[in-house]
Amino acid sequence: MTRLGVDGRELREGVRTGIGRYLLEVLRAASARGFTAILYGDARTRLPRTLPGVSLSVLPARGTRWWDQVTLPLALGRDRVDVFLSPYYKCPLLAPCPSVLTIHDLFFIGYPGTRRPFRDAVTTRLARAYARRASAIIADSAYSRRAIVERLRVSAAKVHVIPVALGPEFKPEPLTDAVRRRYGIGRPYVLYVGNFRPHKNLPRLLRAYAALPASLGSAHDLVLAGGDRERSGGLEALARDLGVAARVVFPGSIEDADLPALYSGATLFVLPSLEEGFGLPALEAMACGAPVVAGDRAALPEVVGDAALLVDPESEAALRDAMATALSDETLRESLRRRARVRAGEFPAERTAGRVLDLLGEVSAGSA
């Protein structure tokens, strides 16, 4: 049986990230298949739950580069790991076993709207070196695959498109009064879940929400869920300037156990991103039966298919009109809910995390 090593530093108590969700589903699948998996982390790493066959190995950290290139490869050799999975663009250049990278997006090279010529040039060179060293690369979407092939100058045959796995807990769940109170939600609501970085396009979402017809805006709060305290202040100030602060809720981070109910209870879920390597919150919302409005950019059309309303995310008027149409048309919302559940069903474990394990097995056997 394949002995799998995984960089698990993204898994931290009380921290929810897309990469963390990705790791959890891969580890769940590995456990279900009977793999022996060693999760390598630092002092902050936590196994989120007990998974048979999965163990945590905490390695001393003398700095990130030392951990990546010295501490980790020594541990891989000590533990006789057959294949190593990195959820990032980097891997040990002198690993004693083959490595597989998962590159979700290329924000680490050049974040949209920023100019860091020297840093981006250095990071690009490093990323190309890691990509050459890797036996295979996983991309979340065809959109990301094209970018990886072009920017990192790797063979298209080396890059495998495997969608991010959808956790089995994402299904329609009742929104209880206790959950509503926990997050300060009183009325019907439009929901966003994620971080508040600029590519998420939340200022435009706020302005579009403020421009809704009075009858719709006054009947629905806007819930911006995420623990991005660094950027929430600017959004709160904008909500005040727009005169909608009393109707915009910032509940902070949502407990994993509460997230399906929060999605399920939303009148509408909106993901207006300008750039996404995948867009997992949209898929989670659809699995819970939420009607979805999403930006028509990057990987989002691949993920939602025809089960969501796609709009130009740079047009506040388009965002406003799509939200207004969905909020005022119950028949449309029911149709979106039905289509959303069907679409989410097209991402079963065997197509997502199961394919990651298949690829890891092929790499370990030398057939990929």
Secondary structure, 3 states (H helix, E strand, C coil): CCEEEEECCCCECCCCCHHHHHHHHHHHHHHHHCCEEEEEECCCECCCCCCCCEEEEECCCCCHHHHHHHHHHHHHHHCCCCEEEECCCCCCCCCCCCEEEEECCCCCCCCCCCCCHHHHHHHHHHHHHHHHHCCEEEECCHHHHHHHHHHHCCCHHHEEECCCCCCCCCCCCCCCHHHHHHHCCCCCEEEEECCCCHHHCHHHHHHHHHCCCHHHHCCCEEEEECCCHHHHHHHHHHHHHCCCHHHEEEEECCCHHHHHHHHHHCCEEEECCCCCCCCHHHHHHHHCCCCEEEECCCCHHHHHCCCCEEECCCCHHHHHHHHHHHHHCHHHHHHHHHHHHHHHCCCCCCCCHHHHHHHHHHHHHCCC
